[in-house]
Amino acid sequence: MSLKVIKEKCTGCGLCYESCPNDAIDFDENDLPLFNDKCTLCKICIDECPQGALILETEVKSTAIDLSDYKGVWIFVEQNMKIIPKVVLELLSAGKDLALQLNIELAAVLIGYEIRDLASTLFQYGAEKVYFIEDQHLKDYRTIPYTDVLEYLVNKYKPEIFLFGATKQGRDLAPRLATRLKTGLTADCTGLDIEEKNLVQTRPAYGGNIIATIKTQRNRPQMATVRPKVFKMPELDPTKEGQLIEEKCDLQETDKWTKIIDIVREAKKTANLEDAQIIVSGGRGLGKPENFKLIEELADSLNACVGASRVVVDAGWIPHYHQVGQTGKTVQPKVYIACGISGQIQHLVGMKSSDFIIAVNKDPEAPIFKVADIGIVGDLFEIIPEIIKKLSNK
């Protein structure tokens, strides 16, 4: 980057010189400013110039990468104790759609130790290839060795798209890998599509007030983390097989790596919203935290989980692990019941993929009704007790 003077606009007034905190401006014989090596590009002079005669010029270097060398959609297979989380299988479904649009292959990347049997599961859920590395150094997840292995695979096979689940592990690993590969990464995506052979990644931004559309046009692979429950699970085909590509990567334990001494698993009772078939959620329309008992009673009647909007979680009415939405959990139950929730975009992002949505709100203009399959306009303190009464009489 450098500062450029638009000669036609500059009047030689000297305000840029007076405003410069670094004594970085001299003048030529025509009284046009010259910038010496003391300039830090602080842009104060640009703001002070009354004529708009100074601009910051950015040089965009063309990439040395031949984008045509990159083919294939890859899904990173996170696994814990030989269990594949559902978000990985959901990504296989999304990846298949992307691969079909681009007419390229869908592959899964499986790394770990003593996990070879998981490859067959990945084939049955749609993967055409599985890139597989098994090493005792990969038994437990650690950022650096996992990044080393994925960097090796990407540089060798050159995938066009590489997707990760937006889990704790995915949010740790994907940014590290993207930095190594000098490519872009879009986090917490809620939508993926193809436009002019580029991956179009959508995600909420500015607290969910807008939906951003992001492309990585000059670098590869195009990388994204995707939230659970955004895409549907693919159909299982027990007869499906694929190609297992086994690789070796020379991993050596070094003092740079973290060392796992022990893993302690703590069980705690939380709302398992991601796997719930029915969710009853409450919002600000409940009026006060004590009224969440009404939501809990309805949930008990339906054998459902209790959810909540961000505003009531922020107010301390209910623990954060009940929160549904952009900054909470993305859910996809068979039935979602929203009680006293207006339906701001932050909340809709987390539940709009539910199979069937029922909304109860006294405001007929509430945005929640735009996504609801059944909308009940009225006082929830009258409606919900009636529903509970009917359910208890069955």
C-alpha positions as CSV (number, residue, x, y, z in Angstrom):
1,M,0.0,0.0,0.0
2,S,1.1,3.6,-0.6
3,L,-0.2,7.1,-0.5
4,K,-1.0,8.7,-3.9
5,V,-1.5,12.4,-4.7
6,I,-4.2,13.3,-7.2
7,K,-2.4,16.2,-8.9
8,E,-5.5,17.7,-10.4
9,K,-7.1,18.1,-7.0
10,C,-4.1,19.2,-4.9
11,T,-4.0,23.0,-4.2
12,G,-0.7,22.9,-2.1
13,C,-2.5,24.2,1.0
14,G,-0.1,22.3,3.3
15,L,-2.8,20.9,5.7
16,C,-1.5,17.4,5.1
17,Y,2.0,18.5,6.3
18,E,0.6,20.2,9.4
19,S,-1.5,17.2,10.4
20,C,1.2,14.6,9.9
21,P,2.4,13.2,13.3
22,N,5.5,11.6,11.9
23,D,7.1,14.4,9.9
24,A,6.7,12.2,6.9
25,I,5.8,14.8,4.2
26,D,8.0,16.9,2.1
27,F,7.1,19.0,-1.0
28,D,8.4,19.0,-4.6
29,E,9.0,22.0,-6.8
30,N,5.3,22.2,-7.6
31,D,4.3,22.2,-4.0
32,L,2.9,18.7,-4.3
33,P,3.4,16.5,-1.2
34,L,6.0,13.7,-1.2
35,F,6.0,10.9,1.4
36,N,9.3,9.7,2.9
37,D,10.1,6.5,4.8
38,K,8.7,7.9,8.0
39,C,5.2,7.4,6.7
40,T,3.2,4.8,8.6
41,L,0.1,5.0,6.4
42,C,-1.9,6.3,9.4
43,K,-4.2,8.1,6.9
44,I,-4.6,11.2,9.0
45,C,-3.5,13.3,6.1
46,I,-6.2,11.8,3.9
47,D,-8.9,12.7,6.5
48,E,-7.5,16.3,6.8
49,C,-7.2,17.0,3.1
50,P,-10.1,19.3,2.2
51,Q,-9.8,18.6,-1.6
52,G,-9.8,14.8,-1.4
53,A,-6.4,14.9,-3.2
54,L,-4.9,12.0,-1.2
55,I,-5.8,8.4,-1.5
56,L,-4.5,5.1,-0.2
57,E,-3.6,2.9,-3.1
58,T,-3.7,-0.9,-2.5
59,E,-1.8,-3.2,-4.8
60,V,-3.6,-6.4,-5.5
61,K,-1.1,-9.1,-6.4
62,S,-2.5,-11.8,-8.7
63,T,-2.4,-15.3,-7.2
64,A,0.3,-17.7,-8.5
65,I,-2.1,-20.6,-8.0
66,D,-3.5,-22.3,-11.0
67,L,-7.1,-22.8,-9.8
68,S,-7.7,-25.4,-12.5
69,D,-5.4,-27.7,-10.6
70,Y,-7.9,-28.0,-7.7
71,K,-10.6,-30.6,-7.9
72,G,-13.0,-32.3,-5.5
73,V,-15.1,-31.6,-2.5
74,W,-13.6,-32.7,0.8
75,I,-15.3,-33.3,4.2
76,F,-13.1,-33.5,7.3
77,V,-14.2,-36.4,9.4
78,E,-14.1,-35.5,13.1
79,Q,-14.3,-38.5,15.3
80,N,-14.2,-39.0,19.0
81,M,-13.8,-42.5,20.5
82,K,-14.5,-43.9,17.0
83,I,-17.9,-42.1,16.9
84,I,-18.6,-39.8,14.0
85,P,-20.8,-36.8,14.9
86,K,-23.9,-36.2,12.9
87,V,-22.6,-32.9,11.5
88,V,-20.0,-34.8,9.4
89,L,-22.7,-36.9,7.8
90,E,-24.8,-33.7,7.2
91,L,-21.8,-32.3,5.4
92,L,-21.5,-35.3,3.2
93,S,-25.1,-34.5,2.1
94,A,-24.2,-30.9,1.4
95,G,-20.9,-31.8,-0.2
96,K,-22.7,-34.2,-2.6
97,D,-24.9,-31.4,-3.8
98,L,-21.9,-29.1,-4.4
99,A,-19.9,-31.9,-6.1
100,L,-22.8,-32.6,-8.5
101,Q,-23.0,-28.9,-9.4
102,L,-19.3,-28.8,-10.2
103,N,-19.2,-32.3,-11.7
104,I,-16.4,-33.3,-9.3
105,E,-15.8,-36.0,-6.7
106,L,-16.9,-36.1,-3.1
107,A,-14.3,-37.3,-0.6
108,A,-13.9,-37.6,3.1
109,V,-10.7,-37.2,5.0
110,L,-10.3,-39.6,7.9
111,I,-7.3,-39.4,10.2
112,G,-6.7,-41.0,13.6
113,Y,-5.6,-44.3,15.1
114,E,-7.3,-47.7,14.8
115,I,-10.3,-46.2,13.0
116,R,-10.1,-47.9,9.6
117,D,-13.6,-49.4,10.0
118,L,-15.1,-45.9,9.9
119,A,-14.3,-45.7,6.2
120,S,-17.2,-48.1,5.3
121,T,-19.6,-45.8,7.1
122,L,-18.5,-42.8,5.1
123,F,-18.9,-44.7,1.8
124,Q,-22.4,-45.7,2.9
125,Y,-23.3,-42.1,3.5
126,G,-22.1,-40.9,0.1
127,A,-18.3,-40.4,0.1
128,E,-16.8,-41.6,-3.2
129,K,-13.3,-41.6,-1.8
130,V,-11.8,-41.6,1.7
131,Y,-8.3,-40.2,2.2
132,F,-7.0,-42.2,5.2
133,I,-4.0,-41.7,7.5
134,E,-3.5,-43.8,10.6
135,D,-0.8,-43.0,13.1
136,Q,-0.5,-43.4,16.9
137,H,0.4,-39.7,17.1
138,L,-3.2,-39.0,15.8
139,K,-5.0,-41.1,18.4
140,D,-6.2,-38.0,20.3
141,Y,-6.9,-34.7,18.7
142,R,-4.1,-32.2,18.9
143,T,-4.0,-29.1,16.8
144,I,-0.5,-29.2,15.4
145,P,-0.2,-32.8,14.2
146,Y,-3.7,-32.8,12.8
147,T,-2.8,-29.5,10.9
148,D,0.4,-31.0,9.7
149,V,-1.4,-34.1,8.2
150,L,-4.1,-32.1,6.5
151,E,-1.6,-29.6,5.1
152,Y,0.3,-32.5,3.6
153,L,-2.9,-34.0,2.0
154,V,-4.2,-30.7,0.6
155,N,-0.8,-29.9,-1.0
156,K,-0.6,-33.3,-2.6
157,Y,-4.2,-33.8,-3.8
158,K,-5.4,-30.2,-4.1
159,P,-9.2,-30.2,-3.3
160,E,-11.3,-27.3,-4.5
161,I,-13.5,-27.2,-1.5
162,F,-12.8,-28.3,2.1
163,L,-15.6,-28.3,4.7
164,F,-15.5,-28.7,8.5
165,G,-18.2,-29.0,11.1
166,A,-18.5,-25.8,13.3
167,T,-17.7,-27.8,16.4
168,K,-15.0,-27.1,19.0
169,Q,-12.6,-29.2,17.1
170,G,-13.5,-27.8,13.7
171,R,-13.3,-24.2,14.9
172,D,-9.8,-24.9,16.2
173,L,-8.4,-26.8,13.3
174,A,-9.9,-25.1,10.2
175,P,-8.4,-21.6,10.9
176,R,-5.0,-23.0,11.6
177,L,-5.1,-25.0,8.4
178,A,-6.4,-22.0,6.3
179,T,-3.5,-19.9,7.6
180,R,-1.0,-22.5,6.7
181,L,-2.5,-22.8,3.2
182,K,-2.9,-19.0,2.8
183,T,-6.5,-19.3,1.8
184,G,-9.8,-17.9,3.1
185,L,-12.1,-19.5,5.6
186,T,-15.8,-18.6,6.3
187,A,-16.9,-19.6,9.8
188,D,-20.3,-20.8,11.0
189,C,-21.9,-21.0,7.6
190,T,-25.7,-21.5,7.4
191,G,-25.8,-21.9,3.6
192,L,-23.6,-23.2,0.8
193,D,-24.1,-23.0,-3.0
194,I,-22.2,-22.8,-6.3
195,E,-22.2,-19.6,-8.4
196,E,-20.0,-19.3,-11.5
197,K,-17.9,-22.3,-10.2
198,N,-17.2,-20.6,-6.9
199,L,-18.4,-21.7,-3.5
200,V,-20.9,-19.2,-2.2
201,Q,-20.9,-19.2,1.6
202,T,-23.6,-17.4,3.6
203,R,-23.5,-16.7,7.3
204,P,-25.1,-14.2,9.7
205,A,-23.0,-11.1,10.4
206,Y,-23.2,-8.1,12.7
207,G,-25.0,-10.0,15.4
208,G,-27.4,-11.6,12.9
209,N,-28.7,-8.3,11.6
210,I,-27.5,-9.1,8.0
211,I,-26.7,-12.2,6.0
212,A,-23.2,-12.0,4.5
213,T,-22.4,-13.7,1.2
214,I,-18.7,-14.7,0.9
215,K,-16.5,-16.1,-1.9
216,T,-12.9,-17.1,-2.0
217,Q,-12.1,-16.3,-5.6
218,R,-8.3,-16.2,-5.9
219,N,-7.2,-19.0,-3.5
220,R,-7.8,-22.7,-3.0
221,P,-9.1,-24.6,-1.3
222,Q,-12.3,-22.8,-0.5
223,M,-12.8,-23.5,3.2
224,A,-15.8,-23.2,5.5
225,T,-17.0,-24.5,8.9
226,V,-20.7,-25.3,8.9
227,R,-23.0,-25.4,11.9
228,P,-24.8,-28.7,12.9
229,K,-28.4,-29.2,11.7
230,V,-28.1,-26.8,8.8
231,F,-28.3,-29.6,6.3
232,K,-30.4,-32.8,6.2
233,M,-28.8,-36.2,7.0
234,P,-28.1,-38.2,3.8
235,E,-29.7,-41.5,3.2
236,L,-27.7,-44.6,4.3
237,D,-26.9,-47.1,1.5
238,P,-25.4,-50.2,3.1
239,T,-24.4,-51.6,-0.3
240,K,-22.3,-48.5,-1.3
241,E,-18.6,-48.8,-1.5
242,G,-15.8,-46.4,-2.5
243,Q,-12.1,-46.0,-3.0
244,L,-9.9,-46.0,0.1
245,I,-6.7,-44.0,-0.4
246,E,-4.2,-44.7,2.3
247,E,-1.4,-42.3,2.9
248,K,1.6,-42.0,5.3
249,C,2.8,-38.9,6.9
250,D,6.1,-38.7,8.8
251,L,5.0,-37.5,12.2
252,Q,7.6,-37.2,15.0
253,E,6.7,-36.2,18.6
254,T,8.5,-33.0,19.4
255,D,8.5,-30.7,22.4
256,K,6.4,-28.2,20.4
257,W,3.4,-30.5,20.7
258,T,1.1,-30.5,23.6
259,K,1.0,-33.8,25.5
260,I,-2.2,-35.3,26.6
261,I,-1.8,-36.8,30.1
262,D,-5.3,-37.9,30.7
263,I,-8.9,-37.4,29.5
264,V,-11.5,-36.9,32.1
265,R,-15.1,-37.1,30.9
266,E,-17.7,-35.3,32.9
267,A,-21.4,-36.0,32.5
268,K,-23.7,-33.0,33.0
269,K,-27.3,-32.6,32.5
270,T,-27.9,-30.1,29.7
271,A,-30.5,-29.6,27.1
272,N,-29.7,-31.9,24.1
273,L,-31.4,-29.6,21.6
274,E,-29.5,-30.8,18.6
275,D,-31.0,-34.2,18.8
276,A,-34.4,-33.3,20.1
277,Q,-37.5,-34.3,18.1
278,I,-39.7,-31.7,19.7
279,I,-38.6,-28.3,21.1
280,V,-40.7,-25.8,23.0
281,S,-39.0,-22.4,23.2
282,G,-39.8,-19.3,25.2
283,G,-39.0,-15.7,24.5
284,R,-39.4,-12.2,25.9
285,G,-43.2,-12.5,25.7
286,L,-43.1,-14.7,28.8
287,G,-42.6,-11.4,30.8
288,K,-40.5,-12.8,33.6
289,P,-38.2,-15.8,34.3
290,E,-40.8,-17.5,36.6
291,N,-43.1,-17.9,33.7
292,F,-40.7,-20.4,32.0
293,K,-42.4,-23.0,34.2
294,L,-45.2,-22.8,31.7
295,I,-42.8,-23.7,28.9
296,E,-41.3,-26.5,30.9
297,E,-44.8,-27.9,31.7
298,L,-45.7,-27.9,28.0
299,A,-42.4,-29.5,27.1
300,D,-43.0,-32.2,29.8
301,S,-46.4,-32.9,28.3
302,L,-44.8,-33.5,24.9
303,N,-41.7,-35.2,26.0
304,A,-39.8,-32.3,24.5
305,C,-36.7,-30.2,25.2
306,V,-36.9,-26.6,26.3
307,G,-35.3,-23.9,24.1
308,A,-35.0,-20.1,24.5
309,S,-34.3,-17.0,22.5
310,R,-31.1,-15.0,23.0
311,V,-32.8,-12.1,24.8
312,V,-34.0,-14.2,27.7
313,V,-30.7,-16.0,28.0
314,D,-28.9,-12.7,28.1
315,A,-31.3,-11.6,30.8
316,G,-30.4,-14.6,32.9
317,W,-33.9,-16.2,32.8
318,I,-32.5,-19.5,31.7
319,P,-29.1,-21.1,31.2
320,H,-27.2,-20.5,27.9
321,Y,-27.3,-24.1,26.8
322,H,-31.0,-23.7,26.0
323,Q,-30.4,-20.9,23.5
324,V,-31.5,-21.4,19.9
325,G,-30.2,-19.1,17.2
326,Q,-27.1,-17.7,15.6
327,T,-25.1,-17.4,18.8
328,G,-26.8,-20.5,20.3
329,K,-27.6,-23.8,18.8
330,T,-28.9,-24.7,15.4
331,V,-31.7,-27.2,15.7
332,Q,-33.8,-29.3,13.3
333,P,-36.6,-31.0,15.2
334,K,-39.7,-32.5,13.8
335,V,-41.8,-29.9,15.7
336,Y,-40.6,-26.5,16.9
337,I,-43.0,-24.5,19.1
338,A,-42.1,-20.8,19.6
339,C,-43.9,-19.1,22.5
340,G,-43.6,-15.4,22.9
341,I,-40.7,-15.2,20.4
342,S,-40.9,-12.4,17.9
343,G,-38.6,-14.1,15.4
344,Q,-35.7,-11.9,14.8
345,I,-33.2,-13.2,12.2
346,Q,-30.7,-14.3,14.9
347,H,-33.3,-16.7,16.1
348,L,-34.7,-17.8,12.8
349,V,-31.2,-18.8,11.6
350,G,-31.1,-21.5,14.3
351,M,-34.6,-23.1,13.8
352,K,-36.0,-22.3,10.4
353,S,-35.0,-25.8,9.1
354,S,-37.4,-27.5,11.6
355,D,-39.9,-29.8,9.9
356,F,-42.9,-28.2,11.4
357,I,-43.1,-24.8,13.2
358,I,-45.8,-23.6,15.5
359,A,-45.8,-20.0,16.7
360,V,-47.8,-18.4,19.5
361,N,-47.5,-14.6,19.7
362,K,-50.0,-11.8,20.5
363,D,-48.4,-9.6,17.7
364,P,-49.9,-10.6,14.3
365,E,-47.0,-8.8,12.6
366,A,-44.3,-10.8,14.4
367,P,-41.7,-12.1,11.9
368,I,-42.0,-15.6,13.4
369,F,-45.3,-16.0,11.6
370,K,-43.5,-15.8,8.2
371,V,-41.7,-19.1,8.8
372,A,-44.5,-20.8,10.9
373,D,-46.6,-23.6,9.5
374,I,-49.3,-22.8,12.1
375,G,-49.5,-19.4,13.7
376,I,-51.7,-18.7,16.7
377,V,-52.3,-15.0,17.4
378,G,-53.2,-14.5,21.1
379,D,-52.1,-14.4,24.7
380,L,-49.8,-17.3,25.4
381,F,-50.9,-17.4,29.1
382,E,-54.3,-18.3,27.9
383,I,-53.4,-20.6,24.9
384,I,-50.6,-22.7,26.4
385,P,-52.6,-23.8,29.5
386,E,-55.4,-24.9,27.2
387,I,-52.9,-27.0,25.2
388,I,-51.5,-28.6,28.3
389,K,-55.0,-29.3,29.6
390,K,-55.9,-31.0,26.3
391,L,-52.8,-33.1,26.3
392,S,-53.3,-34.2,30.0
393,N,-56.8,-35.4,29.1
394,K,-55.5,-37.8,26.5
